[in-house]
Every structure is written in C-alpha cells, then in structure tokens.
Amino acid sequence: MKNYKILVVDDDPSLRHALSRLLKSHDFVVVEADDGKAAFEILINRNDVDLVLTDLHMPELDGVDLAKLIRGFPGKENLPMGLLSGVSIGDQPAIVNRLFNFTLCKPVDAQILIGKIQDFLVAEHVQP
C-alpha cells in the first residue's frame, strides 16, 4: 500500500505537531508548514503531496487564500484539501465548500479526521 503524504499547515506549532503525530500513527508521511505561504512553496516544488490539511486563520497567507492558489495552479487543481478551524467560517461558507473537500472544527475528532482523509485518498487513487 502507498504511503500517502499529507501536508499539514498550521501556525500553531503544538497543534501542527499533534496532527503530525496522529497522522504518522496511521502510517501517513507528513510534511509541515507554519503558514500558507510556506505551504504553497512546498507544493510548487514537490509533486508527492497527496492531501493538504490547513488551518483557516494564519499569518502571511490564510487557508482560503492558500486553497485559491492551489486550485489555480496547473497540476494541483484537484489536490484533496481539508480545512481545520477553531473558529466559525463566518460569511465564507460557499467559497469554503467550493475550495475544500471537507471542513472540520478544532478540536478535531481523530477518528472522523482519519476517516475523511482515507475516504478522499482512496477516491483520488481508485479513479480510472
């Protein structure tokens, strides 16, 4: 079975590391970025990231703006993305639903998160 690579993007180091530990315990390979700008740099220089998990509110480039850049970048338009947020998405639900494959509120239920990730990675790699 493939070792799927997940890019975890969060400006809070403790949350980023906790997510990384959770994902690694389920045999995912994890790459970390502390904001959207760093995450986008990683993505444009790598072709091995299978899914992005990003926080909503971050300095430099927030999760929504990161998703817009990814969706507009050739070859990355269909990259599965999950949005994790500790706050309400406010007046942005339509754009969030269009940009992200799933959204979860922090604190994240580990079983639900792993299930969502597995659903999207399997769907992404089973298509003919």
C-alpha positions as CSV (number, residue, x, y, z in Angstrom):
1,M,0.0,0.0,0.0
2,K,1.2,3.5,-0.8
3,N,2.5,5.7,2.0
4,Y,0.3,8.8,1.4
5,K,1.9,12.1,2.0
6,I,0.0,14.8,3.8
7,L,0.9,18.5,4.1
8,V,-0.1,19.9,7.5
9,V,-0.4,23.7,7.6
10,D,-0.9,25.5,10.9
11,D,0.7,28.4,12.5
12,D,0.4,26.9,16.0
13,P,3.3,24.5,16.4
14,S,1.7,22.4,19.1
15,L,-1.4,21.8,17.0
16,R,0.7,21.1,13.9
17,H,2.9,18.6,15.8
18,A,-0.1,16.9,17.4
19,L,-1.7,16.5,14.0
20,S,1.6,15.2,12.6
21,R,1.8,12.6,15.4
22,L,-1.8,11.5,14.8
23,L,-1.2,11.1,11.1
24,K,2.1,9.3,11.5
25,S,0.5,6.8,13.9
26,H,-1.8,5.9,10.9
27,D,1.2,5.4,8.6
28,F,0.9,8.7,6.7
29,V,4.0,10.6,5.8
30,V,3.8,14.2,7.0
31,V,5.3,17.4,5.7
32,E,4.7,20.5,7.8
33,A,4.4,24.2,7.0
34,D,3.7,27.0,9.5
35,D,1.7,29.2,7.2
36,G,0.1,29.3,3.8
37,K,3.0,30.9,2.0
38,A,5.4,28.2,3.2
39,A,2.9,25.5,2.2
40,F,2.5,26.9,-1.3
41,E,6.2,27.0,-1.7
42,I,6.4,23.3,-0.7
43,L,3.6,22.4,-3.2
44,I,5.1,24.2,-6.2
45,N,8.4,22.4,-5.6
46,R,7.0,18.9,-4.9
47,N,4.8,16.5,-6.8
48,D,4.4,13.9,-4.0
49,V,1.9,15.6,-1.7
50,D,-1.4,13.6,-1.7
51,L,-3.6,15.8,0.5
52,V,-3.4,19.2,2.3
53,L,-4.8,19.9,5.8
54,T,-4.8,23.6,6.6
55,D,-5.8,25.9,9.3
56,L,-8.1,28.8,8.3
57,H,-6.5,31.8,10.1
58,M,-2.8,32.1,9.6
59,P,-0.3,35.0,9.0
60,E,1.1,35.6,5.6
61,L,-1.5,33.6,3.7
62,D,-4.6,32.1,5.3
63,G,-6.2,28.8,4.4
64,V,-8.8,30.1,2.0
65,D,-6.2,32.1,0.0
66,L,-3.9,29.1,0.0
67,A,-6.7,27.0,-1.4
68,K,-7.4,29.6,-4.1
69,L,-3.7,29.5,-5.1
70,I,-3.6,25.7,-5.2
71,R,-6.9,25.4,-7.2
72,G,-5.4,27.8,-9.7
73,F,-2.0,26.1,-10.1
74,P,-1.6,23.8,-13.0
75,G,-1.4,20.2,-11.9
76,K,-2.7,20.9,-8.4
77,E,-6.3,21.8,-9.2
78,N,-7.7,18.6,-7.9
79,L,-5.5,18.1,-4.9
80,P,-7.7,17.0,-2.0
81,M,-7.8,19.6,0.8
82,G,-9.3,19.7,4.2
83,L,-9.9,22.8,6.3
84,L,-9.4,22.7,10.0
85,S,-10.6,25.7,12.0
86,G,-11.1,26.7,15.6
87,V,-13.4,29.5,14.6
88,S,-16.5,29.8,12.5
89,I,-16.0,30.3,8.8
90,G,-18.4,33.2,9.1
91,D,-19.6,34.6,5.8
92,Q,-17.5,32.4,3.6
93,P,-19.3,29.0,3.6
94,A,-20.0,28.9,-0.2
95,I,-16.3,29.6,-1.1
96,V,-15.1,27.2,1.6
97,N,-17.4,24.5,0.3
98,R,-16.1,25.1,-3.3
99,L,-12.4,25.1,-2.4
100,F,-12.2,22.3,0.2
101,N,-13.2,18.7,0.1
102,F,-14.1,18.7,3.8
103,T,-14.0,21.1,6.8
104,L,-13.7,20.1,10.5
105,C,-13.8,22.2,13.6
106,K,-11.0,22.1,16.2
107,P,-10.6,20.3,18.4
108,V,-10.7,17.7,15.7
109,D,-12.1,14.2,16.4
110,A,-9.3,11.9,15.4
111,Q,-11.5,9.1,14.1
112,I,-13.5,11.5,11.9
113,L,-10.4,13.2,10.6
114,I,-8.7,9.9,9.7
115,G,-11.9,8.6,8.1
116,K,-12.2,11.7,5.9
117,I,-8.6,11.6,4.8
118,Q,-8.9,7.9,3.9
119,D,-12.1,8.5,2.0
120,F,-10.5,11.2,-0.2
121,L,-7.2,9.4,-0.7
122,V,-8.8,6.2,-1.7
123,A,-11.3,8.0,-4.0
124,E,-8.4,10.0,-5.6
125,H,-6.3,6.9,-6.3
126,V,-9.1,4.5,-7.3
127,Q,-10.5,6.6,-10.2
128,P,-9.8,5.1,-13.6
